[in-house]
């Protein structure tokens, strides 16, 4: 069963927000971001989901919203990957969204992530302690409205990131109340310990709770187990995403060397589902950008 696109658009989540580059193969510098994106692009990714990191020595594990730096990284990725579509992260804690909005104005991405609801963001260790202090990823309607306003201003299409079933349903309410006029694009974020699990059975149900005819994709967070979910997404007609923001593990359980290996594996997933990987031109045509 498939009600999605014949061609699979693959997004690479190039680096993530806080992962330590001293421990994991995540790019940080402008040159590293461009080179890693190029590896993913050559393997079939036509959309790059970008977070931006501080460039001072020893600070590469921390995010930045400096507009000039965000624009520099984005332009380096565009130069390395002709025709690529930029999908920019906008996630921030608290009500003040001025920093990501200023960065969005500088980058002018074709797509911008719009976190569509609030979640208790939790993870526990095997010894019964919290992996980090329990926190609330707060995304009230007032914050979503402000983000959507700047996305409209800059020409960025919103990608509604949904961490739980109620958030999926909320996106439909955003449309019903005029917060967004176009058909929403859903990103089902699965694998956060306090959110939706990486369960292909759940994915099939989620498709019934989006607005009919809307495009969608899956962000699968985890280890080797996520690849069954990716295969289900490909078979059900969704767009596809992976990258070192989401996982460090290939389908065979080996650790990835970087984004290129992950995107090669995702292209194989698409073809196993009988779908070809969209080119940059096909991606832009499908996305209308």
C-alpha angles and dihedrals in degrees: 000000000000132000096166137081122320089219117053117231109211121206122197116211093210106195120339130221111282111004111137111246089203089066105029137040096255120141118234113162124072092253093046092050092050093046094047091047089050091054090051092044092052089051093053110278111134098173123059118202104206134202118177127226134200113262102208115112111276093009100089093109090065128080127241134199095189101145096214093050093045089052092047093053092045093050091048089054092048091050092050094046112042111213095008120153116231117221109187127204115231102175115139135158118243134022098288108095096164094108098055090039092054089048090050090054089053097044099039093201121195089228132025127193113242113196100218104199149005124276137181096238105212142158130174129206123228090254092063098258130116115266086218132357109287109264140180117233094210118206108157121175092260090059093046090051092054092048092049091049092058092042088057090046093052097038095246117149111228119241106201109220110207120193097175141023094257089055090053089055092046091061089064089052090051088058094044092054095047098252088127124020102192126071104281121241112222127213109193104207106204128177104046103130093234095040137053116331124235092258119143089206090061092049091060090054094046091061088064091055098054121085110275117268096014121138120242146178140189130241104200116194119194143054134297092324092071094072094075087058091049090052090051091049090052093048092048093053102255129142114256135234137180139142141133091292088068107031145354095204133093124213091266091055096254119132114254122243089217146303096314093065092048094050092047088054091048092051087054090051090054093050092047086059091053095256131122123223116256118244121227091261092047090047092053091047093051093046094042094232 
